[in-house]
């Protein structure tokens, strides 16, 4: 029995564009270890420095919107104008969190019933797994990745099988 694979099919032609082997248990363990290792240093990067990197990711989405749009059109049949628009919107998402992230992550004092001080803190928790749907492959990633990277988490993504 052969190992399972993921196939990228052009929905317009049914042609197999590319095929990937499913990750082995060892590869999954390596990805988890790498995400944990990255988290251990990423969480300590100042949030304003993380913001610069997150902003740069957004810039790359904008710069590569046409290329990313063509890939989505080939792989999932999304109309090119919608696919390019999705990539461009990702730039806005990353830029929003790069700009607003430091304020969103700031400690928030809340009313205390005892007269003491109570604070809600937003802190990184470690590597996070995001399982993404097929219909908005970039937008869903941006919504998941940008705020978590800003907060200091690392992420592992698993896209839809289709």
C-alpha positions in Angstrom: 0.0 0.0 0.0 1.4 3.4 -1.0 1.5 6.4 1.3 -1.4 8.8 1.0 -0.8 11.9 -1.1 -2.3 15.4 -1.5 -3.0 16.3 -5.1 -3.4 19.8 -6.4 -6.0 19.6 -9.2 -6.8 22.3 -11.7 -10.6 22.4 -11.3 -11.1 23.7 -14.8 -9.3 20.8 -16.5 -9.0 18.0 -13.8 -5.3 18.0 -14.4 -3.0 17.1 -11.5 -0.8 20.2 -11.1 1.3 18.8 -8.3 1.3 16.0 -5.8 2.7 15.9 -2.3 3.3 13.0 0.1 1.4 13.2 3.4 3.7 14.1 6.3 5.1 11.2 8.2 4.9 11.0 12.0 8.6 12.0 12.1 8.1 15.0 9.9 5.2 16.1 12.1 7.4 15.7 15.2 10.1 17.8 13.5 7.6 20.5 12.6 6.3 20.6 16.2 9.9 20.8 17.6 10.8 23.6 15.1 7.7 25.6 16.1 8.5 25.2 19.8 12.1 26.3 19.2 11.1 29.3 17.2 8.5 30.2 19.9 11.2 30.2 22.6 13.0 33.1 20.8 10.1 34.8 19.0 8.1 35.4 22.2 11.0 37.4 23.6 11.2 39.7 20.5 9.9 43.2 21.4 6.4 43.6 20.1 7.4 46.7 18.1 10.1 44.6 16.3 7.5 41.9 15.7 5.3 44.6 14.2 8.0 45.5 11.7 8.2 41.9 10.6 4.4 41.4 10.4 4.2 44.6 8.3 6.8 43.3 6.0 4.8 40.1 5.5 1.8 42.3 4.5 4.0 44.2 2.0 5.1 40.9 0.5 1.4 39.9 0.0 0.8 43.2 -1.8 4.0 42.8 -3.9 3.1 39.3 -4.9 -0.7 39.6 -5.3 -0.8 38.9 -9.0 1.4 35.8 -8.6 -0.6 34.5 -5.6 -3.8 35.3 -7.5 -2.7 33.2 -10.5 -1.8 30.3 -8.1 -5.3 30.4 -6.5 -7.0 30.5 -9.9 -5.1 27.4 -11.1 -5.4 25.5 -7.8 -9.0 26.2 -6.9 -10.7 27.9 -9.8 -11.2 31.2 -8.0 -11.7 34.1 -10.5 -8.4 35.9 -10.9 -9.8 39.3 -9.9 -11.1 37.8 -6.6 -7.9 35.9 -6.0 -5.7 39.0 -6.5 -8.1 41.0 -4.3 -7.8 38.3 -1.5 -4.0 38.6 -1.6 -4.2 42.4 -1.5 -6.7 42.2 1.4 -4.1 40.1 3.3 -1.8 43.0 3.2 -4.4 45.1 5.0 -4.9 42.5 7.6 -1.2 42.2 8.4 -0.8 46.0 8.4 -3.7 46.4 10.7 -2.2 44.0 13.3 1.3 45.5 12.8 -0.2 48.9 13.6 -2.8 48.1 16.2 -1.2 45.0 17.7 0.9 46.8 20.4 -2.2 48.6 21.7 -4.4 45.4 21.4 -1.8 43.4 23.3 -1.3 46.0 26.1 -2.4 45.2 29.6 -6.0 46.2 30.3 -6.9 47.2 33.8 -10.3 46.2 34.8 -12.5 47.2 37.7 -11.8 45.4 40.9 -14.5 44.6 43.4 -11.9 44.4 46.3 -10.3 47.7 45.8 -7.1 46.1 44.5 -5.7 46.1 41.0 -6.9 43.7 38.4 -5.4 43.4 34.9 -6.2 41.3 31.8 -2.9 40.3 30.2 -2.6 39.0 26.6 0.4 36.8 26.5 1.7 34.2 24.0 1.0 30.6 24.8 3.2 28.8 22.3 2.9 27.1 19.0 -0.6 27.0 17.6 -2.1 24.8 14.9 -4.4 26.3 12.3 -6.4 24.0 10.1 -7.4 26.1 7.1 -10.4 25.8 4.8 -10.1 25.8 1.0 -12.3 28.7 0.0 -10.2 31.6 1.2 -6.7 30.1 1.4 -4.8 33.3 2.0 -7.4 35.4 3.9 -7.9 32.6 6.5 -4.2 32.3 7.0 -3.8 36.1 7.4 -6.6 36.3 10.0 -4.9 33.5 12.0 -1.3 34.3 11.5 -1.1 38.1 11.9 -2.5 38.5 15.4 -0.8 35.4 16.7 2.6 36.4 15.3 2.1 39.9 16.8 1.4 38.4 20.2 4.5 36.2 20.1 3.0 32.8 19.2 4.4 30.7 16.4 2.1 28.8 14.1 1.8 25.6 12.1 -0.6 25.6 9.2 -2.4 22.6 7.7 -4.4 23.5 4.6 -7.4 21.7 3.3 -6.7 18.5 1.4 -8.4 19.9 -1.7 
